[in-house]
Amino acid sequence: MKSAFVDKLIERIGRVGSEDVQTYLARLAKEKGFLETIFNAIQEGVIVTEAAGRITYVNQAACGLFGFSREDCMDRFLSDRLRGLEWGEIAGGGEQIISRDMEVFYPENRILNFYVVPLKNEPSVRGKKGSVSSEPAVTGYAVILRDITETRRNTEQTIESERLSALTLLAAGVAHEIGNPLNSLHIHMQLMERRLRKLPEEARESLQGSLQIAKEEITRLDSIITQFLHALRPTPLQTRPENINSIVEESVAFLEAEIADRNILVEQELRPDLPLLEVDRNQLKQVFYNIIKNAFQAMKSDGILRIRTDRDDRSISIAFADTGGGISPDHMSSIFQPYFTTKEKGSGLGLLIVRRIVRAHGGEIDVISNEGIGLTLTIRLPFRDQRVRLLGPGEPEAST
């Protein structure tokens, strides 16, 4: 909205003499400085762009939210300055006001709500008598940002606190009530196996199968306890530059015996020119291991697992596509929830741990399921300085 002074100046611009130019310029500078003082005093971030997304104004609050200076972003495209923010998603509403949430990773992890207001030019007037106004065109956008970190996190913290309390009590009980007996059972199974070797072959064969089943069940229970404890006590990342392809290959090699036993074909299409990533090798192997195991269990036997690595200008992707039965639409929203599982012997914690580790690396997970055909799970890990990502409705931030 133009000030009254600017309106008057436009009306008489043709009559302004050269001796008055300095006076008018001084007045314009004064009004501009007054408006900038107001915009810099408010706590909400304000960014003004051209229609194509080029930044023409940014206030101090917006600079503080994203950790850049005004000089760094003026005349640059907003999507270039904030990697992870696609301008098409911002301006896609045309003349509609759009409201979205975003997560900011730098300089601090924050949750922002922003709304985009289209800026329109004044309607043109044609004809000497009466006015015929054309439709005003969108000449730019005003992006208003509000920090809702505390509000969002308080809500999420309440939900997560309830979940964690239940998980803590259950895991503590499981670890105490089952952990020690399992150790004792494992020792006695070893003793029984030694004595079994001394029996006649006929008697040994009849008992060997039962003993093997008992050992497998003990191993499974021990694995459940371990997963509970990992979910409760996340290990801090120990990162260093790593080759993602080699981590994938090691994870597959670790499961080589199970691959042969299930007669599963694993096809690896690993892009050779991937950059090194700052990751925790052991934790990322745990992610790949869990995903591959899930795929094996979904396919039973004689299936195909395709693992493909790729990259774009911001991230490396690792896609796992299996030929199992997929997941029904009703279950898609629950697959990362604690205890949820579609498997008879599943703990419901594997994908919860996977998501926690991936998000700790600043990454994201996409899941595409074709029920009855298969499932594709894709991990995207950023190798550039990703500053923000758009959040879907009700989606929690990375720290949850």
QUIZI-V9469 format. One record per helix or strand of 2 or more residues. SS is the DSSP state (h for helix, s for strand). FROM is the first residue (numbers start at 0). TO is the last residue. If there is no record, write none. Layout:
ss=SS from=FROM to=TO
ss=SS from=FROM to=TO
This chain:
ss=h from=3 to=10
ss=h from=12 to=14
ss=h from=17 to=40
ss=s from=44 to=49
ss=s from=53 to=57
ss=h from=59 to=65
ss=h from=69 to=72
ss=h from=77 to=80
ss=h from=86 to=90
ss=s from=97 to=103
ss=s from=109 to=119
ss=s from=124 to=125
ss=s from=131 to=132
ss=s from=137 to=146
ss=h from=148 to=195
ss=h from=200 to=231
ss=s from=239 to=241
ss=h from=243 to=253
ss=h from=255 to=261
ss=s from=264 to=269
ss=s from=276 to=278
ss=h from=280 to=298
ss=s from=303 to=310
ss=s from=314 to=321
ss=h from=328 to=331
ss=h from=349 to=359
ss=s from=363 to=369
ss=s from=373 to=381
ss=s from=387 to=390
